[in-house]
Amino acid sequence: MKKNIDYLLTTAEKQTLKEKKITRAMLRDYAPDEVAASIDAPPARTREVNALAEFQSIPSLGINFATELIRQGYFSLEQLNGKSAVELFDAFEKHSGCWADPCVEDSYRLLVDYVKNRDLSKRWWHFTAERKAYRAKHGFPADRPKRAWYETGVYPKMAAHHKS
């Protein structure tokens, strides 16, 4: 697991940790369920904490990517088992209403590869050539959103869905 997982703690959760004399740095050594117990998280928040930790455990995928997966209804790598990177990426673009930076598709390719192989040595940029070859041959869906992420203002950090 990565050393620094961003759990997107609320002010109240940070206060709970303070009252329990637990620093955020200490959370690095906690399992996700222990983090949830430490912040007195209800079941839905516990599910989110577990998902944030699991998704950010993949090298070079950061908090923005993890939160987007949660927004799309994914809370575990197991839920992504059997899905293709193209399917996930195209669904992401439809969900966001804009087309994404190409590195985001590379990140989905890393995600799918990781679900299958649990290879910690790969990073999102290792999938650039694969993405380019696929898109050169197959293109994009006809119903792909027309506007780019940088034109919408909705996802101003979309290109940063991964963490280099």
C-alpha positions in Angstrom: 0.0 0.0 0.0 1.1 3.6 -0.7 2.4 5.5 2.3 0.1 8.4 1.9 -3.6 7.8 1.2 -5.9 10.8 1.0 -9.1 10.0 2.8 -10.7 13.4 2.2 -11.3 13.8 5.9 -14.0 16.3 6.9 -13.4 18.9 9.6 -15.4 16.8 12.0 -13.4 13.7 11.2 -10.1 15.6 11.7 -11.5 16.8 15.1 -12.4 13.2 16.1 -8.8 12.1 15.3 -7.5 15.0 17.4 -9.7 14.0 20.3 -8.4 10.4 20.0 -4.8 11.7 19.8 -4.4 10.1 16.4 -2.4 12.1 13.8 -3.1 11.8 10.1 0.5 10.5 9.7 -0.4 7.6 12.0 -3.2 6.6 9.6 -0.6 5.3 7.2 -0.1 2.3 9.4 -3.9 1.6 9.8 -5.9 -0.7 7.7 -8.9 1.0 6.0 -11.4 -0.4 8.5 -9.2 0.9 11.4 -9.2 4.4 9.8 -13.0 4.3 9.5 -13.3 3.2 13.2 -10.9 6.0 14.2 -13.1 8.6 12.6 -16.3 7.0 13.9 -17.5 6.6 10.3 -21.0 5.3 9.5 -21.3 2.4 7.0 -21.5 4.5 3.9 -18.4 6.5 4.9 -16.6 3.3 5.8 -17.3 2.0 2.3 -15.9 5.2 0.9 -12.8 5.1 3.1 -12.1 1.6 2.0 -12.5 2.5 -1.6 -10.2 5.5 -1.4 -7.5 3.3 0.1 -8.0 0.5 -2.3 -8.0 2.7 -5.4 -5.0 4.8 -4.3 -3.0 1.7 -3.6 -2.4 1.4 -7.3 0.8 3.1 -8.2 0.4 6.4 -10.0 -3.3 6.6 -9.4 -4.3 9.4 -7.0 -7.2 10.9 -5.2 -8.9 12.5 -8.2 -9.0 9.2 -10.0 -10.2 7.4 -6.8 -13.0 9.9 -6.2 -14.1 9.7 -9.8 -14.5 5.9 -9.5 -16.6 6.4 -6.4 -18.7 9.0 -8.2 -19.4 6.3 -10.8 -20.5 3.8 -8.2 -17.4 1.7 -7.8 -16.2 0.9 -4.3 -13.8 -2.0 -4.9 -11.4 -3.4 -7.4 -13.5 -6.6 -7.4 -16.4 -4.6 -8.9 -14.1 -3.7 -11.8 -13.0 -7.3 -12.5 -13.9 -8.3 -16.0 -14.4 -4.7 -17.3 -12.3 -3.4 -20.2 -10.4 -0.1 -20.0 -12.2 1.1 -23.1 -15.6 0.4 -21.5 -14.6 2.2 -18.3 -13.1 5.2 -20.1 -15.9 5.7 -22.5 -18.4 5.5 -19.6 -16.3 8.0 -17.7 -16.4 10.5 -20.5 -20.2 10.1 -20.8 -20.5 10.5 -17.0 -18.4 13.6 -17.0 -20.0 15.1 -20.1 -16.7 16.0 -21.7 -13.8 14.2 -23.3 -10.8 13.7 -21.2 -7.1 14.1 -21.4 -5.6 11.0 -23.0 -3.6 10.2 -19.9 -6.9 9.5 -18.1 -7.5 6.7 -20.6 -4.0 5.4 -19.9 -5.0 5.5 -16.2 -8.0 3.3 -16.9 -5.8 0.9 -18.8 -3.5 0.7 -15.8 -6.5 0.1 -13.5 -7.7 -2.8 -15.6 -4.2 -4.3 -15.9 -3.8 -4.0 -12.1 -7.1 -5.7 -11.4 -6.0 -8.6 -13.5 -2.3 -8.9 -12.6 -1.6 -6.9 -9.4 1.6 -5.7 -10.9 3.0 -2.9 -8.8 5.7 -2.0 -11.3 3.5 -0.4 -13.9 2.4 3.2 -14.1 -0.2 4.9 -16.3 2.3 6.1 -18.9 3.3 2.5 -19.6 -0.1 2.2 -21.4 0.2 5.2 -23.8 1.4 3.2 -26.8 -1.4 0.7 -26.3 -4.0 3.5 -26.1 -2.7 5.2 -29.2 -2.7 1.9 -31.2 -6.2 1.1 -30.1 -7.6 4.5 -30.9 -5.8 4.7 -34.2 -7.5 1.4 -35.2 -10.9 1.9 -33.5 -11.3 5.6 -32.9 -13.9 6.9 -30.4 -17.6 6.2 -30.0 -19.9 8.3 -32.2 -21.6 9.6 -29.1 -18.4 10.8 -27.4 -18.9 14.2 -25.8 -17.9 17.1 -28.0 -16.3 19.4 -25.5 -13.0 18.9 -23.8 -12.6 18.8 -20.1 -10.8 22.2 -20.1 -13.7 23.8 -21.8 -16.3 22.9 -19.2 -14.9 24.1 -15.9 -16.5 21.0 -14.4 -13.4 19.0 -14.0 -10.6 21.6 -14.0 -8.1 19.0 -12.7 -9.2 16.1 -14.9 -5.7 15.7 -16.4 -4.5 15.1 -12.8 -6.7 12.0 -12.2 -3.5 10.2 -11.7 -0.6 11.0 -9.5 2.8 10.9 -11.2 
